[in-house]
């Protein structure tokens, strides 16, 4: 089973379990969950800051359609 299938099954399981079981699972993974909530890596934050500074400098933003084209082009080259 691939990761997508596993995640789908886990989401379904969590969405349908009893509150008591959900609390127990949360307790098991609480530290991991908190680490994920605490934020991004320093590298990712720096990249977001760089992009925001670039936006503030010239205010240019590309459309969703243009971004979709770029992504499709990159993905087609990767194949």
Buried (B, 14 or more C-beta within 10 A) or exposed (E): EEEEEEEEEEEEEEEEEEEEEBEEBEEEEEEEEEEEEEEEEEEEEEEEEEEEEEEEEEEEEEEEEEEEEEEEEEEEEEE
